Amino acid sequence: MSERAAPFYCPYCGDEDLRPSEEGHGAWECAACNRAFQLKFLGLLAKGLRTSTPDGGDS
């Protein structure tokens, strides 16, 4: 199994200076804005729940 992907930028300030946090799996620290955040996989969406707009594109 492959290693999990790391975030490319901070969701708060957009900076790319991120480091893994000591808080545990999925936790990251941003050196630019001094915030910590955690990534969490919630699950897969059920097929058929996507709605289409009248022009044919997905929303």
PQR file of N, CA, C, O and H, with PARSE charges and radii, in Angstrom:
ATOM      1  N   MET A   1       0.850  -1.172   0.000 -0.4000 1.5000
ATOM      2  CA  MET A   1       0.000   0.000   0.000 -0.0000 2.0000
ATOM      3  C   MET A   1       0.894   1.232   0.000  0.5500 1.7000
ATOM      4  O   MET A   1       1.955   1.226   0.624 -0.5500 1.4000
ATOM      5  N   SER A   2       0.482   2.275  -0.684 -0.4000 1.5000
ATOM      6  CA  SER A   2       1.293   3.481  -0.794 -0.0000 2.0000
ATOM      7  C   SER A   2       1.104   4.387   0.423  0.5500 1.7000
ATOM      8  O   SER A   2       0.132   4.268   1.170 -0.5500 1.4000
ATOM      9  H   SER A   2      -0.380   2.280  -1.191  0.4000 1.0000
ATOM     10  N   GLU A   3       2.057   5.288   0.595 -0.4000 1.5000
ATOM     11  CA  GLU A   3       1.998   6.247   1.674 -0.0000 2.0000
ATOM     12  C   GLU A   3       0.936   7.302   1.374  0.5500 1.7000
ATOM     13  O   GLU A   3       0.698   7.630   0.212 -0.5500 1.4000
ATOM     14  H   GLU A   3       2.846   5.384  -0.012  0.4000 1.0000
ATOM     15  N   ARG A   4       0.307   7.827   2.399 -0.4000 1.5000
ATOM     16  CA  ARG A   4      -0.735   8.843   2.208 -0.0000 2.0000
ATOM     17  C   ARG A   4      -0.145  10.145   1.710  0.5500 1.7000
ATOM     18  O   ARG A   4       1.005  10.474   2.001 -0.5500 1.4000
ATOM     19  H   ARG A   4       0.500   7.561   3.343  0.4000 1.0000
ATOM     20  N   ALA A   5      -0.941  10.881   0.960 -0.4000 1.5000
ATOM     21  CA  ALA A   5      -0.495  12.149   0.398 -0.0000 2.0000
ATOM     22  C   ALA A   5      -0.505  13.241   1.462  0.5500 1.7000
ATOM     23  O   ALA A   5      -1.354  13.244   2.354 -0.5500 1.4000
ATOM     24  H   ALA A   5      -1.876  10.614   0.724  0.4000 1.0000
ATOM     25  N   ALA A   6       0.427  14.150   1.364 -0.4000 1.5000
ATOM     26  CA  ALA A   6       0.516  15.290   2.268 -0.0000 2.0000
ATOM     27  C   ALA A   6      -0.207  16.481   1.644  0.5500 1.7000
ATOM     28  O   ALA A   6      -0.289  16.579   0.419 -0.5500 1.4000
ATOM     29  H   ALA A   6       1.117  14.147   0.640  0.4000 1.0000
ATOM     30  N   PRO A   7      -0.733  17.390   2.473 -0.5600 1.5000
ATOM     31  CA  PRO A   7      -1.369  18.585   1.918  0.2800 2.0000
ATOM     32  C   PRO A   7      -0.319  19.474   1.247  0.5500 1.7000
ATOM     33  O   PRO A   7       0.834  19.508   1.677 -0.5500 1.4000
ATOM     34  N   PHE A   8      -0.715  20.185   0.205 -0.4000 1.5000
ATOM     35  CA  PHE A   8       0.200  21.059  -0.519 -0.0000 2.0000
ATOM     36  C   PHE A   8       0.266  22.459   0.081  0.5500 1.7000
ATOM     37  O   PHE A   8       1.278  23.146  -0.053 -0.5500 1.4000
ATOM     38  H   PHE A   8      -1.652  20.157  -0.144  0.4000 1.0000
ATOM     39  N   TYR A   9      -0.818  22.887   0.748 -0.4000 1.5000
ATOM     40  CA  TYR A   9      -0.853  24.235   1.304 -0.0000 2.0000
ATOM     41  C   TYR A   9      -1.759  24.275   2.528  0.5500 1.7000
ATOM     42  O   TYR A   9      -2.601  23.398   2.722 -0.5500 1.4000
ATOM     43  H   TYR A   9      -1.640  22.329   0.858  0.4000 1.0000
ATOM     44  N   CYS A  10      -1.576  25.294   3.342 -0.4000 1.5000
ATOM     45  CA  CYS A  10      -2.377  25.489   4.548 -0.0000 2.0000
ATOM     46  C   CYS A  10      -3.797  25.905   4.153  0.5500 1.7000
ATOM     47  O   CYS A  10      -3.956  26.797   3.319 -0.5500 1.4000
ATOM     48  H   CYS A  10      -0.892  26.007   3.185  0.4000 1.0000
ATOM     49  N   PRO A  11      -4.828  25.286   4.727 -0.5600 1.5000
ATOM     50  CA  PRO A  11      -6.203  25.666   4.386  0.2800 2.0000
ATOM     51  C   PRO A  11      -6.601  27.030   4.951  0.5500 1.7000
ATOM     52  O   PRO A  11      -7.650  27.558   4.580 -0.5500 1.4000
ATOM     53  N   TYR A  12      -5.797  27.609   5.832 -0.4000 1.5000
ATOM     54  CA  TYR A  12      -6.119  28.898   6.439 -0.0000 2.0000
ATOM     55  C   TYR A  12      -5.449  30.067   5.729  0.5500 1.7000
ATOM     56  O   TYR A  12      -6.098  31.069   5.427 -0.5500 1.4000
ATOM     57  H   TYR A  12      -4.945  27.180   6.134  0.4000 1.0000
ATOM     58  N   CYS A  13      -4.130  29.938   5.457 -0.4000 1.5000
ATOM     59  CA  CYS A  13      -3.408  31.072   4.877 -0.0000 2.0000
ATOM     60  C   CYS A  13      -2.880  30.791   3.472  0.5500 1.7000
ATOM     61  O   CYS A  13      -2.480  31.722   2.772 -0.5500 1.4000
ATOM     62  H   CYS A  13      -3.603  29.124   5.702  0.4000 1.0000
ATOM     63  N   GLY A  14      -2.871  29.533   3.049 -0.4000 1.5000
ATOM     64  CA  GLY A  14      -2.415  29.186   1.712 -0.0000 2.0000
ATOM     65  C   GLY A  14      -0.922  28.979   1.579  0.5500 1.7000
ATOM     66  O   GLY A  14      -0.445  28.655   0.491 -0.5500 1.4000
ATOM     67  H   GLY A  14      -3.195  28.778   3.618  0.4000 1.0000
ATOM     68  N   ASP A  15      -0.168  29.156   2.653 -0.4000 1.5000
ATOM     69  CA  ASP A  15       1.284  28.984   2.593 -0.0000 2.0000
ATOM     70  C   ASP A  15       1.643  27.503   2.456  0.5500 1.7000
ATOM     71  O   ASP A  15       0.847  26.628   2.798 -0.5500 1.4000
ATOM     72  H   ASP A  15      -0.555  29.420   3.537  0.4000 1.0000
ATOM     73  N   GLU A  16       2.836  27.238   1.956 -0.4000 1.5000
ATOM     74  CA  GLU A  16       3.277  25.862   1.711 -0.0000 2.0000
ATOM     75  C   GLU A  16       4.280  25.350   2.740  0.5500 1.7000
ATOM     76  O   GLU A  16       4.803  24.246   2.583 -0.5500 1.4000
ATOM     77  H   GLU A  16       3.482  27.949   1.678  0.4000 1.0000
ATOM     78  N   ASP A  17       4.562  26.124   3.789 -0.4000 1.5000
ATOM     79  CA  ASP A  17       5.533  25.723   4.802 -0.0000 2.0000
ATOM     80  C   ASP A  17       4.846  24.881   5.876  0.5500 1.7000
ATOM     81  O   ASP A  17       4.585  25.355   6.981 -0.5500 1.4000
ATOM     82  H   ASP A  17       4.138  27.020   3.917  0.4000 1.0000
ATOM     83  N   LEU A  18       4.561  23.630   5.535 -0.4000 1.5000
ATOM     84  CA  LEU A  18       3.843  22.717   6.430 -0.0000 2.0000
ATOM     85  C   LEU A  18       4.782  21.644   6.964  0.5500 1.7000
ATOM     86  O   LEU A  18       5.715  21.213   6.286 -0.5500 1.4000
ATOM     87  H   LEU A  18       4.774  23.245   4.637  0.4000 1.0000
ATOM     88  N   ARG A  19       4.511  21.226   8.197 -0.4000 1.5000
ATOM     89  CA  ARG A  19       5.285  20.157   8.822 -0.0000 2.0000
ATOM     90  C   ARG A  19       4.324  19.230   9.551  0.5500 1.7000
ATOM     91  O   ARG A  19       3.305  19.677  10.076 -0.5500 1.4000
ATOM     92  H   ARG A  19       3.753  21.577   8.748  0.4000 1.0000
ATOM     93  N   PRO A  20       4.647  17.929   9.584 -0.5600 1.5000
ATOM     94  CA  PRO A  20       3.798  17.014  10.364  0.2800 2.0000
ATOM     95  C   PRO A  20       3.798  17.423  11.839  0.5500 1.7000
ATOM     96  O   PRO A  20       4.835  17.812  12.377 -0.5500 1.4000
ATOM     97  N   SER A  21       2.657  17.335  12.477 -0.4000 1.5000
ATOM     98  CA  SER A  21       2.527  17.685  13.882 -0.0000 2.0000
ATOM     99  C   SER A  21       2.819  16.482  14.757  0.5500 1.7000
ATOM    100  O   SER A  21       2.686  15.339  14.322 -0.5500 1.4000
ATOM    101  H   SER A  21       1.815  17.019  12.039  0.4000 1.0000
ATOM    102  N   GLU A  22       3.214  16.745  15.988 -0.4000 1.5000
ATOM    103  CA  GLU A  22       3.446  15.673  16.958 -0.0000 2.0000
ATOM    104  C   GLU A  22       2.137  15.151  17.530  0.5500 1.7000
ATOM    105  O   GLU A  22       2.139  14.171  18.275 -0.5500 1.4000
ATOM    106  H   GLU A  22       3.322  17.674  16.341  0.4000 1.0000
ATOM    107  N   GLU A  23       1.018  15.787  17.196 -0.4000 1.5000
ATOM    108  CA  GLU A  23      -0.288  15.400  17.732 -0.0000 2.0000
ATOM    109  C   GLU A  23      -0.759  14.039  17.231  0.5500 1.7000
ATOM    110  O   GLU A  23      -1.616  13.418  17.860 -0.5500 1.4000
ATOM    111  H   GLU A  23       1.016  16.583  16.590  0.4000 1.0000
ATOM    112  N   GLY A  24      -0.224  13.573  16.129 -0.4000 1.5000
ATOM    113  CA  GLY A  24      -0.618  12.259  15.646 -0.0000 2.0000
ATOM    114  C   GLY A  24      -0.839  12.225  14.154  0.5500 1.7000
ATOM    115  O   GLY A  24      -0.525  13.174  13.436 -0.5500 1.4000
ATOM    116  H   GLY A  24       0.473  14.077  15.619  0.4000 1.0000
ATOM    117  N   HIS A  25      -1.387  11.112  13.700 -0.4000 1.5000
ATOM    118  CA  HIS A  25      -1.585  10.866  12.277 -0.0000 2.0000
ATOM    119  C   HIS A  25      -2.560  11.866  11.663  0.5500 1.7000
ATOM    120  O   HIS A  25      -3.658  12.069  12.180 -0.5500 1.4000
ATOM    121  H   HIS A  25      -1.642  10.340  14.283  0.4000 1.0000
ATOM    122  N   GLY A  26      -2.155  12.483  10.569 -0.4000 1.5000
ATOM    123  CA  GLY A  26      -3.022  13.409   9.857 -0.0000 2.0000
ATOM    124  C   GLY A  26      -2.988  14.830  10.372  0.5500 1.7000
ATOM    125  O   GLY A  26      -3.704  15.685   9.853 -0.5500 1.4000
ATOM    126  H   GLY A  26      -1.262  12.319  10.149  0.4000 1.0000
ATOM    127  N   ALA A  27      -2.168  15.110  11.387 -0.4000 1.5000
ATOM    128  CA  ALA A  27      -2.085  16.456  11.945 -0.0000 2.0000
ATOM    129  C   ALA A  27      -0.892  17.191  11.335  0.5500 1.7000
ATOM    130  O   ALA A  27       0.187  16.621  11.173 -0.5500 1.4000
ATOM    131  H   ALA A  27      -1.586  14.415  11.809  0.4000 1.0000
ATOM    132  N   TRP A  28      -1.104  18.463  11.001 -0.4000 1.5000
ATOM    133  CA  TRP A  28      -0.075  19.283  10.353 -0.0000 2.0000
ATOM    134  C   TRP A  28       0.011  20.634  11.027  0.5500 1.7000
ATOM    135  O   TRP A  28      -0.964  21.115  11.607 -0.5500 1.4000
ATOM    136  H   TRP A  28      -1.980  18.926  11.133  0.4000 1.0000
ATOM    137  N   GLU A  29       1.200  21.256  10.948 -0.4000 1.5000
ATOM    138  CA  GLU A  29       1.420  22.590  11.480 -0.0000 2.0000
ATOM    139  C   GLU A  29       1.893  23.502  10.362  0.5500 1.7000
ATOM    140  O   GLU A  29       2.713  23.107   9.534 -0.5500 1.4000
ATOM    141  H   GLU A  29       1.992  20.866  10.478  0.4000 1.0000
ATOM    142  N   CYS A  30       1.374  24.725  10.342 -0.4000 1.5000
ATOM    143  CA  CYS A  30       1.781  25.727   9.365 -0.0000 2.0000
ATOM    144  C   CYS A  30       2.710  26.719  10.057  0.5500 1.7000
ATOM    145  O   CYS A  30       2.322  27.359  11.034 -0.5500 1.4000
ATOM    146  H   CYS A  30       0.708  25.046  11.015  0.4000 1.0000
ATOM    147  N   ALA A  31       3.931  26.847   9.554 -0.4000 1.5000
ATOM    148  CA  ALA A  31       4.903  27.760  10.152 -0.0000 2.0000
ATOM    149  C   ALA A  31       4.565  29.214   9.840  0.5500 1.7000
ATOM    150  O   ALA A  31       4.963  30.107  10.588 -0.5500 1.4000
ATOM    151  H   ALA A  31       4.246  26.327   8.760  0.4000 1.0000
ATOM    152  N   ALA A  32       3.847  29.470   8.762 -0.4000 1.5000
ATOM    153  CA  ALA A  32       3.539  30.841   8.360 -0.0000 2.0000
ATOM    154  C   ALA A  32       2.483  31.488   9.259  0.5500 1.7000
ATOM    155  O   ALA A  32       2.670  32.617   9.710 -0.5500 1.4000
ATOM    156  H   ALA A  32       3.524  28.745   8.154  0.4000 1.0000
ATOM    157  N   CYS A  33       1.382  30.791   9.523 -0.4000 1.5000
ATOM    158  CA  CYS A  33       0.307  31.386  10.327 -0.0000 2.0000
ATOM    159  C   CYS A  33       0.220  30.791  11.734  0.5500 1.7000
ATOM    160  O   CYS A  33      -0.641  31.174  12.525 -0.5500 1.4000
ATOM    161  H   CYS A  33       1.230  29.873   9.156  0.4000 1.0000
ATOM    162  N   ASN A  34       1.118  29.853  12.037 -0.4000 1.5000
ATOM    163  CA  ASN A  34       1.206  29.249  13.368 -0.0000 2.0000
ATOM    164  C   ASN A  34      -0.080  28.523  13.774  0.5500 1.7000
ATOM    165  O   ASN A  34      -0.455  28.523  14.946 -0.5500 1.4000
ATOM    166  H   ASN A  34       1.818  29.542  11.395  0.4000 1.0000
ATOM    167  N   ARG A  35      -0.749  27.908  12.800 -0.4000 1.5000
ATOM    168  CA  ARG A  35      -1.961  27.139  13.066 -0.0000 2.0000
ATOM    169  C   ARG A  35      -1.676  25.650  12.882  0.5500 1.7000
ATOM    170  O   ARG A  35      -0.789  25.257  12.125 -0.5500 1.4000
ATOM    171  H   ARG A  35      -0.445  27.908  11.847  0.4000 1.0000
ATOM    172  N   ALA A  36      -2.447  24.843  13.587 -0.4000 1.5000
ATOM    173  CA  ALA A  36      -2.383  23.397  13.432 -0.0000 2.0000
ATOM    174  C   ALA A  36      -3.741  22.925  12.927  0.5500 1.7000
ATOM    175  O   ALA A  36      -4.780  23.463  13.312 -0.5500 1.4000
ATOM    176  H   ALA A  36      -3.168  25.163  14.202  0.4000 1.0000
ATOM    177  N   PHE A  37      -3.721  21.924  12.071 -0.4000 1.5000
ATOM    178  CA  PHE A  37      -4.971  21.376  11.549 -0.0000 2.0000
ATOM    179  C   PHE A  37      -4.791  19.881  11.331  0.5500 1.7000
ATOM    180  O   PHE A  37      -3.671  19.370  11.317 -0.5500 1.4000
ATOM    181  H   PHE A  37      -2.878  21.488  11.758  0.4000 1.0000
ATOM    182  N   GLN A  38      -5.909  19.195  11.163 -0.4000 1.5000
ATOM    183  CA  GLN A  38      -5.879  17.756  10.979 -0.0000 2.0000
ATOM    184  C   GLN A  38      -6.704  17.369   9.770  0.5500 1.7000
ATOM    185  O   GLN A  38      -7.796  17.893   9.554 -0.5500 1.4000
ATOM    186  H   GLN A  38      -6.818  19.611  11.175  0.4000 1.0000
ATOM    187  N   LEU A  39      -6.173  16.446   8.982 -0.4000 1.5000
ATOM    188  CA  LEU A  39      -6.885  15.921   7.825 -0.0000 2.0000
ATOM    189  C   LEU A  39      -7.561  14.616   8.225  0.5500 1.7000
ATOM    190  O   LEU A  39      -6.986  13.799   8.944 -0.5500 1.4000
ATOM    191  H   LEU A  39      -5.285  16.020   9.157  0.4000 1.0000
ATOM    192  N   LYS A  40      -8.783  14.432   7.753 -0.4000 1.5000
ATOM    193  CA  LYS A  40      -9.524  13.229   8.108 -0.0000 2.0000
ATOM    194  C   LYS A  40     -10.352  12.776   6.917  0.5500 1.7000
ATOM    195  O   LYS A  40     -11.090  13.564   6.326 -0.5500 1.4000
ATOM    196  H   LYS A  40      -9.251  15.095   7.169  0.4000 1.0000
ATOM    197  N   PHE A  41     -10.225  11.510   6.574 -0.4000 1.5000
ATOM    198  CA  PHE A  41     -11.027  10.919   5.506 -0.0000 2.0000
ATOM    199  C   PHE A  41     -12.389  10.549   6.087  0.5500 1.7000
ATOM    200  O   PHE A  41     -12.466   9.815   7.073 -0.5500 1.4000
ATOM    201  H   PHE A  41      -9.626  10.870   7.055  0.4000 1.0000
ATOM    202  N   LEU A  42     -13.451  11.049   5.487 -0.4000 1.5000
ATOM    203  CA  LEU A  42     -14.787  10.810   6.012 -0.0000 2.0000
ATOM    204  C   LEU A  42     -15.461   9.591   5.414  0.5500 1.7000
ATOM    205  O   LEU A  42     -16.298   8.971   6.071 -0.5500 1.4000
ATOM    206  H   LEU A  42     -13.388  11.645   4.686  0.4000 1.0000
ATOM    207  N   GLY A  43     -15.119   9.228   4.177 -0.4000 1.5000
ATOM    208  CA  GLY A  43     -15.727   8.070   3.541 -0.0000 2.0000
ATOM    209  C   GLY A  43     -15.995   8.327   2.082  0.5500 1.7000
ATOM    210  O   GLY A  43     -15.714   9.408   1.563 -0.5500 1.4000
ATOM    211  H   GLY A  43     -14.439   9.731   3.643  0.4000 1.0000
ATOM    212  N   LEU A  44     -16.535   7.336   1.430 -0.4000 1.5000
ATOM    213  CA  LEU A  44     -16.858   7.440   0.015 -0.0000 2.0000
ATOM    214  C   LEU A  44     -18.316   7.854  -0.151  0.5500 1.7000
ATOM    215  O   LEU A  44     -19.178   7.469   0.640 -0.5500 1.4000
ATOM    216  H   LEU A  44     -16.763   6.458   1.852  0.4000 1.0000
ATOM    217  N   LEU A  45     -18.576   8.632  -1.176 -0.4000 1.5000
ATOM    218  CA  LEU A  45     -19.952   9.020  -1.486 -0.0000 2.0000
ATOM    219  C   LEU A  45     -20.638   7.878  -2.225  0.5500 1.7000
ATOM    220  O   LEU A  45     -20.018   7.181  -3.028 -0.5500 1.4000
ATOM    221  H   LEU A  45     -17.877   8.945  -1.818  0.4000 1.0000
ATOM    222  N   ALA A  46     -21.899   7.700  -1.949 -0.4000 1.5000
ATOM    223  CA  ALA A  46     -22.661   6.659  -2.627 -0.0000 2.0000
ATOM    224  C   ALA A  46     -22.867   7.034  -4.088  0.5500 1.7000
ATOM    225  O   ALA A  46     -23.129   8.196  -4.397 -0.5500 1.4000
ATOM    226  H   ALA A  46     -22.402   8.266  -1.297  0.4000 1.0000
ATOM    227  N   LYS A  47     -22.753   6.080  -4.972 -0.4000 1.5000
ATOM    228  CA  LYS A  47     -22.957   6.337  -6.396 -0.0000 2.0000
ATOM    229  C   LYS A  47     -24.405   6.770  -6.619  0.5500 1.7000
ATOM    230  O   LYS A  47     -25.331   6.212  -6.031 -0.5500 1.4000
ATOM    231  H   LYS A  47     -22.540   5.136  -4.721  0.4000 1.0000
ATOM    232  N   GLY A  48     -24.583   7.765  -7.470 -0.4000 1.5000
ATOM    233  CA  GLY A  48     -25.915   8.244  -7.783 -0.0000 2.0000
ATOM    234  C   GLY A  48     -26.335   9.450  -6.969  0.5500 1.7000
ATOM    235  O   GLY A  48     -27.407  10.000  -7.216 -0.5500 1.4000
ATOM    236  H   GLY A  48     -23.831   8.219  -7.948  0.4000 1.0000
ATOM    237  N   LEU A  49     -25.533   9.883  -6.007 -0.4000 1.5000
ATOM    238  CA  LEU A  49     -25.894  11.057  -5.224 -0.0000 2.0000
ATOM    239  C   LEU A  49     -25.480  12.351  -5.886  0.5500 1.7000
ATOM    240  O   LEU A  49     -25.911  13.418  -5.451 -0.5500 1.4000
ATOM    241  H   LEU A  49     -24.662   9.436  -5.806  0.4000 1.0000
ATOM    242  N   ARG A  50     -24.660  12.301  -6.922 -0.4000 1.5000
ATOM    243  CA  ARG A  50     -24.264  13.511  -7.643 -0.0000 2.0000
ATOM    244  C   ARG A  50     -25.445  14.027  -8.447  0.5500 1.7000
ATOM    245  O   ARG A  50     -26.160  13.262  -9.095 -0.5500 1.4000
ATOM    246  H   ARG A  50     -24.309  11.434  -7.276  0.4000 1.0000
ATOM    247  N   THR A  51     -25.632  15.316  -8.394 -0.4000 1.5000
ATOM    248  CA  THR A  51     -26.688  15.918  -9.187 -0.0000 2.0000
ATOM    249  C   THR A  51     -26.085  16.623 -10.377  0.5500 1.7000
ATOM    250  O   THR A  51     -24.981  17.162 -10.293 -0.5500 1.4000
ATOM    251  H   THR A  51     -25.052  15.937  -7.868  0.4000 1.0000
ATOM    252  N   SER A  52     -26.788  16.625 -11.466 -0.4000 1.5000
ATOM    253  CA  SER A  52     -26.330  17.312 -12.672 -0.0000 2.0000
ATOM    254  C   SER A  52     -27.134  18.583 -12.848  0.5500 1.7000
ATOM    255  O   SER A  52     -28.318  18.650 -12.516 -0.5500 1.4000
ATOM    256  H   SER A  52     -27.685  16.187 -11.535  0.4000 1.0000
ATOM    257  N   THR A  53     -26.461  19.583 -13.378 -0.4000 1.5000
ATOM    258  CA  THR A  53     -27.148  20.836 -13.683 -0.0000 2.0000
ATOM    259  C   THR A  53     -27.817  20.689 -15.037  0.5500 1.7000
ATOM    260  O   THR A  53     -27.474  19.781 -15.794 -0.5500 1.4000
ATOM    261  H   THR A  53     -25.500  19.529 -13.648  0.4000 1.0000
ATOM    262  N   PRO A  54     -28.768  21.565 -15.362 -0.5600 1.5000
ATOM    263  CA  PRO A  54     -29.467  21.450 -16.656  0.2800 2.0000
ATOM    264  C   PRO A  54     -28.539  21.519 -17.864  0.5500 1.7000
ATOM    265  O   PRO A  54     -28.876  20.992 -18.924 -0.5500 1.4000
ATOM    266  N   ASP A  55     -27.369  22.161 -17.726 -0.4000 1.5000
ATOM    267  CA  ASP A  55     -26.458  22.258 -18.867 -0.0000 2.0000
ATOM    268  C   ASP A  55     -25.622  20.994 -19.044  0.5500 1.7000
ATOM    269  O   ASP A  55     -24.800  20.916 -19.957 -0.5500 1.4000
ATOM    270  H   ASP A  55     -27.095  22.589 -16.865  0.4000 1.0000
ATOM    271  N   GLY A  56     -25.826  20.013 -18.182 -0.4000 1.5000
ATOM    272  CA  GLY A  56     -25.126  18.734 -18.317 -0.0000 2.0000
ATOM    273  C   GLY A  56     -23.892  18.579 -17.462  0.5500 1.7000
ATOM    274  O   GLY A  56     -23.327  17.487 -17.399 -0.5500 1.4000
ATOM    275  H   GLY A  56     -26.494  20.076 -17.440  0.4000 1.0000
ATOM    276  N   GLY A  57     -23.450  19.644 -16.796 -0.4000 1.5000
ATOM    277  CA  GLY A  57     -22.262  19.569 -15.956 -0.0000 2.0000
ATOM    278  C   GLY A  57     -22.597  19.100 -14.563  0.5500 1.7000
ATOM    279  O   GLY A  57     -23.743  19.211 -14.127 -0.5500 1.4000
ATOM    280  H   GLY A  57     -23.909  20.531 -16.847  0.4000 1.0000
ATOM    281  N   ASP A  58     -21.617  18.577 -13.860 -0.4000 1.5000
ATOM    282  CA  ASP A  58     -21.817  18.163 -12.478 -0.0000 2.0000
ATOM    283  C   ASP A  58     -21.758  19.383 -11.577  0.5500 1.7000
ATOM    284  O   ASP A  58     -21.028  20.333 -11.858 -0.5500 1.4000
ATOM    285  H   ASP A  58     -20.686  18.486 -14.214  0.4000 1.0000
ATOM    286  N   SER A  59     -22.513  19.359 -10.512 -0.4000 1.5000
ATOM    287  CA  SER A  59     -22.468  20.478  -9.567 -0.0000 2.0000
ATOM    288  C   SER A  59     -21.732  20.085  -8.328  0.5500 1.7000
ATOM    289  O   SER A  59     -21.588  20.896  -7.413 -0.5500 1.4000
ATOM    290  H   SER A  59     -23.106  18.587 -10.284  0.4000 1.0000
TER
END
